[in-house]
Each structure stands twice: as structure tokens, then as C-alpha cells.
Amino acid sequence: MVYSLPDTASFHQDVVFTGFDSDFSPTNWGFAESSTNSLQIQIITEFYDPPQPLMLTNYIYVEQNPQVRAAMASPDLIDYTLDLDTMFLARVLYTAITKW
């Protein structure tokens, strides 16, 4: 994980993969062979006692086919941006760095 504060009131958390096993197959984890090109990684971060954020929604991809939408649990790829207080973000970053 790489954490950064690139500008005022923003916080980035990036996942960096440093290696890849060419023999890796998602089917080893119970996923269907047909789903191996559409798998996504979901990263969840929890903040304890944060201020109430302003949540901005950005649709990255919206599935237009109604039949495909009906067959999917989450047919759209959505990015949620949380606008938090700047001082809170500084405290979060400081805590993350000092705990490692």
C-alpha cells in the first residue's frame, strides 16, 4: 500500500503489485473460467471517528445492456470520492506511517 497526500484535502491509497505468478489462475479460488477476464479487486479502508464526508460519485463504466445488468450483482464500476477535513487526513496519514 502506498499512501499519499498529493494536494490539499486529498488522500490517495494505492495498491502496488510487485510480482506476478504466470501460473496463477482465479479458478484455483473457485471463480468460473469465464469470469477470469472480468474480476476486480476491491480495497476497503476504515476510518475510526471521521468527520462526516461529502461523497462525490463518479461512474467509470455503466453497463448499458439490460440483460447483462440483470445478471450482475454490481453492473457498474463506480468511484466514490470522499471529501474529508484536511486536518483529519493529516492525522490519518501520520497514524498510518507511524504504525509501520
Phi and psi in radians as a Rosetta constraint file:
Dihedral C 1 N 2 CA 2 C 2 CIRCULARHARMONIC -2.121 0.35
Dihedral N 2 CA 2 C 2 N 3 CIRCULARHARMONIC 2.141 0.35
Dihedral C 2 N 3 CA 3 C 3 CIRCULARHARMONIC -1.879 0.35
Dihedral N 3 CA 3 C 3 N 4 CIRCULARHARMONIC 2.458 0.35
Dihedral C 3 N 4 CA 4 C 4 CIRCULARHARMONIC -2.629 0.35
Dihedral N 4 CA 4 C 4 N 5 CIRCULARHARMONIC 2.714 0.35
Dihedral C 4 N 5 CA 5 C 5 CIRCULARHARMONIC -2.046 0.35
Dihedral N 5 CA 5 C 5 N 6 CIRCULARHARMONIC 1.456 0.35
Dihedral C 5 N 6 CA 6 C 6 CIRCULARHARMONIC -1.198 0.35
Dihedral N 6 CA 6 C 6 N 7 CIRCULARHARMONIC -0.493 0.35
Dihedral C 6 N 7 CA 7 C 7 CIRCULARHARMONIC -2.748 0.35
Dihedral N 7 CA 7 C 7 N 8 CIRCULARHARMONIC -3.126 0.35
Dihedral C 7 N 8 CA 8 C 8 CIRCULARHARMONIC -1.026 0.35
Dihedral N 8 CA 8 C 8 N 9 CIRCULARHARMONIC 2.277 0.35
Dihedral C 8 N 9 CA 9 C 9 CIRCULARHARMONIC 1.081 0.35
Dihedral N 9 CA 9 C 9 N 10 CIRCULARHARMONIC 0.584 0.35
Dihedral C 9 N 10 CA 10 C 10 CIRCULARHARMONIC -2.360 0.35
Dihedral N 10 CA 10 C 10 N 11 CIRCULARHARMONIC 2.618 0.35
Dihedral C 10 N 11 CA 11 C 11 CIRCULARHARMONIC -2.444 0.35
Dihedral N 11 CA 11 C 11 N 12 CIRCULARHARMONIC 2.199 0.35
Dihedral C 11 N 12 CA 12 C 12 CIRCULARHARMONIC -2.024 0.35
Dihedral N 12 CA 12 C 12 N 13 CIRCULARHARMONIC 2.408 0.35
Dihedral C 12 N 13 CA 13 C 13 CIRCULARHARMONIC -2.209 0.35
Dihedral N 13 CA 13 C 13 N 14 CIRCULARHARMONIC 1.993 0.35
Dihedral C 13 N 14 CA 14 C 14 CIRCULARHARMONIC -2.017 0.35
Dihedral N 14 CA 14 C 14 N 15 CIRCULARHARMONIC 2.447 0.35
Dihedral C 14 N 15 CA 15 C 15 CIRCULARHARMONIC -1.697 0.35
Dihedral N 15 CA 15 C 15 N 16 CIRCULARHARMONIC 2.228 0.35
Dihedral C 15 N 16 CA 16 C 16 CIRCULARHARMONIC -2.036 0.35
Dihedral N 16 CA 16 C 16 N 17 CIRCULARHARMONIC 2.098 0.35
Dihedral C 16 N 17 CA 17 C 17 CIRCULARHARMONIC -1.598 0.35
Dihedral N 17 CA 17 C 17 N 18 CIRCULARHARMONIC 2.184 0.35
Dihedral C 17 N 18 CA 18 C 18 CIRCULARHARMONIC -1.793 0.35
Dihedral N 18 CA 18 C 18 N 19 CIRCULARHARMONIC -0.060 0.35
Dihedral C 18 N 19 CA 19 C 19 CIRCULARHARMONIC -2.770 0.35
Dihedral N 19 CA 19 C 19 N 20 CIRCULARHARMONIC 2.867 0.35
Dihedral C 19 N 20 CA 20 C 20 CIRCULARHARMONIC -2.529 0.35
Dihedral N 20 CA 20 C 20 N 21 CIRCULARHARMONIC 2.283 0.35
Dihedral C 20 N 21 CA 21 C 21 CIRCULARHARMONIC -1.598 0.35
Dihedral N 21 CA 21 C 21 N 22 CIRCULARHARMONIC 1.996 0.35
Dihedral C 21 N 22 CA 22 C 22 CIRCULARHARMONIC -1.139 0.35
Dihedral N 22 CA 22 C 22 N 23 CIRCULARHARMONIC -0.300 0.35
Dihedral C 22 N 23 CA 23 C 23 CIRCULARHARMONIC -1.580 0.35
Dihedral N 23 CA 23 C 23 N 24 CIRCULARHARMONIC 0.018 0.35
Dihedral C 23 N 24 CA 24 C 24 CIRCULARHARMONIC -1.132 0.35
Dihedral N 24 CA 24 C 24 N 25 CIRCULARHARMONIC 2.380 0.35
Dihedral C 24 N 25 CA 25 C 25 CIRCULARHARMONIC -2.451 0.35
Dihedral N 25 CA 25 C 25 N 26 CIRCULARHARMONIC 2.186 0.35
Dihedral C 25 N 26 CA 26 C 26 CIRCULARHARMONIC -1.052 0.35
Dihedral N 26 CA 26 C 26 N 27 CIRCULARHARMONIC -0.351 0.35
Dihedral C 26 N 27 CA 27 C 27 CIRCULARHARMONIC -1.127 0.35
Dihedral N 27 CA 27 C 27 N 28 CIRCULARHARMONIC -0.405 0.35
Dihedral C 27 N 28 CA 28 C 28 CIRCULARHARMONIC -1.149 0.35
Dihedral N 28 CA 28 C 28 N 29 CIRCULARHARMONIC -0.325 0.35
Dihedral C 28 N 29 CA 29 C 29 CIRCULARHARMONIC -1.830 0.35
Dihedral N 29 CA 29 C 29 N 30 CIRCULARHARMONIC 0.195 0.35
Dihedral C 29 N 30 CA 30 C 30 CIRCULARHARMONIC 1.630 0.35
Dihedral N 30 CA 30 C 30 N 31 CIRCULARHARMONIC 0.094 0.35
Dihedral C 30 N 31 CA 31 C 31 CIRCULARHARMONIC -1.481 0.35
Dihedral N 31 CA 31 C 31 N 32 CIRCULARHARMONIC 2.560 0.35
Dihedral C 31 N 32 CA 32 C 32 CIRCULARHARMONIC -1.165 0.35
Dihedral N 32 CA 32 C 32 N 33 CIRCULARHARMONIC 2.567 0.35
Dihedral C 32 N 33 CA 33 C 33 CIRCULARHARMONIC -0.986 0.35
Dihedral N 33 CA 33 C 33 N 34 CIRCULARHARMONIC -0.638 0.35
Dihedral C 33 N 34 CA 34 C 34 CIRCULARHARMONIC -1.240 0.35
Dihedral N 34 CA 34 C 34 N 35 CIRCULARHARMONIC -0.238 0.35
Dihedral C 34 N 35 CA 35 C 35 CIRCULARHARMONIC -1.705 0.35
Dihedral N 35 CA 35 C 35 N 36 CIRCULARHARMONIC 0.005 0.35
Dihedral C 35 N 36 CA 36 C 36 CIRCULARHARMONIC -1.171 0.35
Dihedral N 36 CA 36 C 36 N 37 CIRCULARHARMONIC -0.343 0.35
Dihedral C 36 N 37 CA 37 C 37 CIRCULARHARMONIC -1.652 0.35
Dihedral N 37 CA 37 C 37 N 38 CIRCULARHARMONIC 0.001 0.35
Dihedral C 37 N 38 CA 38 C 38 CIRCULARHARMONIC -2.189 0.35
Dihedral N 38 CA 38 C 38 N 39 CIRCULARHARMONIC 0.205 0.35
Dihedral C 38 N 39 CA 39 C 39 CIRCULARHARMONIC -1.282 0.35
Dihedral N 39 CA 39 C 39 N 40 CIRCULARHARMONIC 2.564 0.35
Dihedral C 39 N 40 CA 40 C 40 CIRCULARHARMONIC -2.235 0.35
Dihedral N 40 CA 40 C 40 N 41 CIRCULARHARMONIC 2.645 0.35
Dihedral C 40 N 41 CA 41 C 41 CIRCULARHARMONIC -1.765 0.35
Dihedral N 41 CA 41 C 41 N 42 CIRCULARHARMONIC 2.307 0.35
Dihedral C 41 N 42 CA 42 C 42 CIRCULARHARMONIC -1.985 0.35
Dihedral N 42 CA 42 C 42 N 43 CIRCULARHARMONIC 2.205 0.35
Dihedral C 42 N 43 CA 43 C 43 CIRCULARHARMONIC -1.898 0.35
Dihedral N 43 CA 43 C 43 N 44 CIRCULARHARMONIC 2.252 0.35
Dihedral C 43 N 44 CA 44 C 44 CIRCULARHARMONIC -2.034 0.35
Dihedral N 44 CA 44 C 44 N 45 CIRCULARHARMONIC 2.264 0.35
Dihedral C 44 N 45 CA 45 C 45 CIRCULARHARMONIC -2.107 0.35
Dihedral N 45 CA 45 C 45 N 46 CIRCULARHARMONIC 2.365 0.35
Dihedral C 45 N 46 CA 46 C 46 CIRCULARHARMONIC -1.997 0.35
Dihedral N 46 CA 46 C 46 N 47 CIRCULARHARMONIC 2.282 0.35
Dihedral C 46 N 47 CA 47 C 47 CIRCULARHARMONIC -1.863 0.35
Dihedral N 47 CA 47 C 47 N 48 CIRCULARHARMONIC 2.366 0.35
Dihedral C 47 N 48 CA 48 C 48 CIRCULARHARMONIC -1.647 0.35
Dihedral N 48 CA 48 C 48 N 49 CIRCULARHARMONIC 2.211 0.35
Dihedral C 48 N 49 CA 49 C 49 CIRCULARHARMONIC 0.925 0.35
Dihedral N 49 CA 49 C 49 N 50 CIRCULARHARMONIC 0.879 0.35
Dihedral C 49 N 50 CA 50 C 50 CIRCULARHARMONIC -1.396 0.35
Dihedral N 50 CA 50 C 50 N 51 CIRCULARHARMONIC 2.833 0.35
Dihedral C 50 N 51 CA 51 C 51 CIRCULARHARMONIC -1.221 0.35
Dihedral N 51 CA 51 C 51 N 52 CIRCULARHARMONIC 2.825 0.35
Dihedral C 51 N 52 CA 52 C 52 CIRCULARHARMONIC -1.161 0.35
Dihedral N 52 CA 52 C 52 N 53 CIRCULARHARMONIC 2.067 0.35
Dihedral C 52 N 53 CA 53 C 53 CIRCULARHARMONIC -1.486 0.35
Dihedral N 53 CA 53 C 53 N 54 CIRCULARHARMONIC 2.773 0.35
Dihedral C 53 N 54 CA 54 C 54 CIRCULARHARMONIC -1.592 0.35
Dihedral N 54 CA 54 C 54 N 55 CIRCULARHARMONIC 2.111 0.35
Dihedral C 54 N 55 CA 55 C 55 CIRCULARHARMONIC -1.761 0.35
Dihedral N 55 CA 55 C 55 N 56 CIRCULARHARMONIC 2.156 0.35
Dihedral C 55 N 56 CA 56 C 56 CIRCULARHARMONIC -1.872 0.35
Dihedral N 56 CA 56 C 56 N 57 CIRCULARHARMONIC 2.326 0.35
Dihedral C 56 N 57 CA 57 C 57 CIRCULARHARMONIC -1.881 0.35
Dihedral N 57 CA 57 C 57 N 58 CIRCULARHARMONIC 2.259 0.35
Dihedral C 57 N 58 CA 58 C 58 CIRCULARHARMONIC -2.240 0.35
Dihedral N 58 CA 58 C 58 N 59 CIRCULARHARMONIC 1.997 0.35
Dihedral C 58 N 59 CA 59 C 59 CIRCULARHARMONIC -1.413 0.35
Dihedral N 59 CA 59 C 59 N 60 CIRCULARHARMONIC 2.032 0.35
Dihedral C 59 N 60 CA 60 C 60 CIRCULARHARMONIC -1.469 0.35
Dihedral N 60 CA 60 C 60 N 61 CIRCULARHARMONIC -0.732 0.35
Dihedral C 60 N 61 CA 61 C 61 CIRCULARHARMONIC -2.525 0.35
Dihedral N 61 CA 61 C 61 N 62 CIRCULARHARMONIC 2.313 0.35
Dihedral C 61 N 62 CA 62 C 62 CIRCULARHARMONIC -2.103 0.35
Dihedral N 62 CA 62 C 62 N 63 CIRCULARHARMONIC 2.068 0.35
Dihedral C 62 N 63 CA 63 C 63 CIRCULARHARMONIC -1.210 0.35
Dihedral N 63 CA 63 C 63 N 64 CIRCULARHARMONIC 2.154 0.35
Dihedral C 63 N 64 CA 64 C 64 CIRCULARHARMONIC -1.612 0.35
Dihedral N 64 CA 64 C 64 N 65 CIRCULARHARMONIC -0.400 0.35
Dihedral C 64 N 65 CA 65 C 65 CIRCULARHARMONIC -1.352 0.35
Dihedral N 65 CA 65 C 65 N 66 CIRCULARHARMONIC 2.020 0.35
Dihedral C 65 N 66 CA 66 C 66 CIRCULARHARMONIC -1.052 0.35
Dihedral N 66 CA 66 C 66 N 67 CIRCULARHARMONIC -0.601 0.35
Dihedral C 66 N 67 CA 67 C 67 CIRCULARHARMONIC -1.221 0.35
Dihedral N 67 CA 67 C 67 N 68 CIRCULARHARMONIC -0.714 0.35
Dihedral C 67 N 68 CA 68 C 68 CIRCULARHARMONIC -1.162 0.35
Dihedral N 68 CA 68 C 68 N 69 CIRCULARHARMONIC -0.749 0.35
Dihedral C 68 N 69 CA 69 C 69 CIRCULARHARMONIC -0.991 0.35
Dihedral N 69 CA 69 C 69 N 70 CIRCULARHARMONIC -0.764 0.35
Dihedral C 69 N 70 CA 70 C 70 CIRCULARHARMONIC -1.137 0.35
Dihedral N 70 CA 70 C 70 N 71 CIRCULARHARMONIC -0.459 0.35
Dihedral C 70 N 71 CA 71 C 71 CIRCULARHARMONIC -1.561 0.35
Dihedral N 71 CA 71 C 71 N 72 CIRCULARHARMONIC -0.126 0.35
Dihedral C 71 N 72 CA 72 C 72 CIRCULARHARMONIC -1.908 0.35
Dihedral N 72 CA 72 C 72 N 73 CIRCULARHARMONIC 2.495 0.35
Dihedral C 72 N 73 CA 73 C 73 CIRCULARHARMONIC -1.252 0.35
Dihedral N 73 CA 73 C 73 N 74 CIRCULARHARMONIC -0.695 0.35
Dihedral C 73 N 74 CA 74 C 74 CIRCULARHARMONIC -2.337 0.35
Dihedral N 74 CA 74 C 74 N 75 CIRCULARHARMONIC 1.492 0.35
Dihedral C 74 N 75 CA 75 C 75 CIRCULARHARMONIC -1.288 0.35
Dihedral N 75 CA 75 C 75 N 76 CIRCULARHARMONIC -0.258 0.35
Dihedral C 75 N 76 CA 76 C 76 CIRCULARHARMONIC -1.932 0.35
Dihedral N 76 CA 76 C 76 N 77 CIRCULARHARMONIC 2.581 0.35
Dihedral C 76 N 77 CA 77 C 77 CIRCULARHARMONIC -1.752 0.35
Dihedral N 77 CA 77 C 77 N 78 CIRCULARHARMONIC 1.989 0.35
Dihedral C 77 N 78 CA 78 C 78 CIRCULARHARMONIC -2.116 0.35
Dihedral N 78 CA 78 C 78 N 79 CIRCULARHARMONIC 2.354 0.35
Dihedral C 78 N 79 CA 79 C 79 CIRCULARHARMONIC -1.854 0.35
Dihedral N 79 CA 79 C 79 N 80 CIRCULARHARMONIC 2.175 0.35
Dihedral C 79 N 80 CA 80 C 80 CIRCULARHARMONIC -1.830 0.35
Dihedral N 80 CA 80 C 80 N 81 CIRCULARHARMONIC 2.181 0.35
Dihedral C 80 N 81 CA 81 C 81 CIRCULARHARMONIC -1.835 0.35
Dihedral N 81 CA 81 C 81 N 82 CIRCULARHARMONIC 2.180 0.35
Dihedral C 81 N 82 CA 82 C 82 CIRCULARHARMONIC -1.792 0.35
Dihedral N 82 CA 82 C 82 N 83 CIRCULARHARMONIC 2.122 0.35
Dihedral C 82 N 83 CA 83 C 83 CIRCULARHARMONIC -1.655 0.35
Dihedral N 83 CA 83 C 83 N 84 CIRCULARHARMONIC 1.839 0.35
Dihedral C 83 N 84 CA 84 C 84 CIRCULARHARMONIC -1.901 0.35
Dihedral N 84 CA 84 C 84 N 85 CIRCULARHARMONIC 2.883 0.35
Dihedral C 84 N 85 CA 85 C 85 CIRCULARHARMONIC -1.072 0.35
Dihedral N 85 CA 85 C 85 N 86 CIRCULARHARMONIC 2.400 0.35
Dihedral C 85 N 86 CA 86 C 86 CIRCULARHARMONIC -1.023 0.35
Dihedral N 86 CA 86 C 86 N 87 CIRCULARHARMONIC -0.752 0.35
Dihedral C 86 N 87 CA 87 C 87 CIRCULARHARMONIC -1.122 0.35
Dihedral N 87 CA 87 C 87 N 88 CIRCULARHARMONIC -0.619 0.35
Dihedral C 87 N 88 CA 88 C 88 CIRCULARHARMONIC -1.113 0.35
Dihedral N 88 CA 88 C 88 N 89 CIRCULARHARMONIC -0.763 0.35
Dihedral C 88 N 89 CA 89 C 89 CIRCULARHARMONIC -1.106 0.35
Dihedral N 89 CA 89 C 89 N 90 CIRCULARHARMONIC -0.679 0.35
Dihedral C 89 N 90 CA 90 C 90 CIRCULARHARMONIC -1.092 0.35
Dihedral N 90 CA 90 C 90 N 91 CIRCULARHARMONIC -0.695 0.35
Dihedral C 90 N 91 CA 91 C 91 CIRCULARHARMONIC -1.162 0.35
Dihedral N 91 CA 91 C 91 N 92 CIRCULARHARMONIC -0.714 0.35
Dihedral C 91 N 92 CA 92 C 92 CIRCULARHARMONIC -1.100 0.35
Dihedral N 92 CA 92 C 92 N 93 CIRCULARHARMONIC -0.829 0.35
Dihedral C 92 N 93 CA 93 C 93 CIRCULARHARMONIC -1.098 0.35
Dihedral N 93 CA 93 C 93 N 94 CIRCULARHARMONIC -0.759 0.35
Dihedral C 93 N 94 CA 94 C 94 CIRCULARHARMONIC -1.053 0.35
Dihedral N 94 CA 94 C 94 N 95 CIRCULARHARMONIC -0.776 0.35
Dihedral C 94 N 95 CA 95 C 95 CIRCULARHARMONIC -1.109 0.35
Dihedral N 95 CA 95 C 95 N 96 CIRCULARHARMONIC -0.753 0.35
Dihedral C 95 N 96 CA 96 C 96 CIRCULARHARMONIC -1.088 0.35
Dihedral N 96 CA 96 C 96 N 97 CIRCULARHARMONIC -0.727 0.35
Dihedral C 96 N 97 CA 97 C 97 CIRCULARHARMONIC -1.241 0.35
Dihedral N 97 CA 97 C 97 N 98 CIRCULARHARMONIC -0.747 0.35
Dihedral C 97 N 98 CA 98 C 98 CIRCULARHARMONIC -1.303 0.35
Dihedral N 98 CA 98 C 98 N 99 CIRCULARHARMONIC -0.346 0.35
Dihedral C 98 N 99 CA 99 C 99 CIRCULARHARMONIC -1.397 0.35
Dihedral N 99 CA 99 C 99 N 100 CIRCULARHARMONIC -0.289 0.35
